[in-house]
Amino acid sequence: MPDHFVSHEDDFLGVPRHSFDIDPAESEALPFVTRSIWVGNGGTMVVRHVGDTEDRTMLNVPSGVEFLGCFTHVRATSTASDLVGRY
């Protein structure tokens, strides 16, 4: 199938082209910096934004949302589940 977007520059505002399952971890970084995280089952998300040195706790993230942000970590203390990183 032809990819009509192959010559377009990739930027944060573009549609993510790749995804990976996220297993929240206490210290391990995500394999890729995300553009967003798909949240299958909502709850609390403990994340670290790219460039930050401290985690942020995001409360009441609803199910079925695209949680926008450039994240490097999703911590094991998160209660949200069925997470998919998109980049």
DADA-V930043 format. One record per backbone hydrogen bond with DSSP energy under -0.5 kcal/mol. CO is the residue of the C=O (numbers start at 0). NH is the residue of the N-H. If there is no record, write none. Layout:
# DADA-V930043
co->CO nh->NH
co->CO nh->NH
This chain:
# DADA-V930043
co->1 nh->3
co->2 nh->5
co->4 nh->7
co->10 nh->13
co->17 nh->86
co->19 nh->84
co->20 nh->22
co->21 nh->23
co->21 nh->82
co->34 nh->68
co->35 nh->85
co->36 nh->66
co->37 nh->83
co->38 nh->63
co->38 nh->64
co->40 nh->80
co->42 nh->60
co->43 nh->78
co->43 nh->79
co->44 nh->46
co->44 nh->57
co->45 nh->74
co->46 nh->55
co->47 nh->71
co->47 nh->72
co->48 nh->51
co->55 nh->46
co->55 nh->57
co->56 nh->58
co->57 nh->44
co->60 nh->42
co->61 nh->64
co->64 nh->38
co->64 nh->66
co->65 nh->67
co->66 nh->36
co->68 nh->70
co->69 nh->49
co->70 nh->33
co->71 nh->29
co->72 nh->47
co->73 nh->24
co->74 nh->77
co->80 nh->39
co->80 nh->40
co->81 nh->39
co->82 nh->21
co->83 nh->37
co->84 nh->19
co->85 nh->34
co->85 nh->35
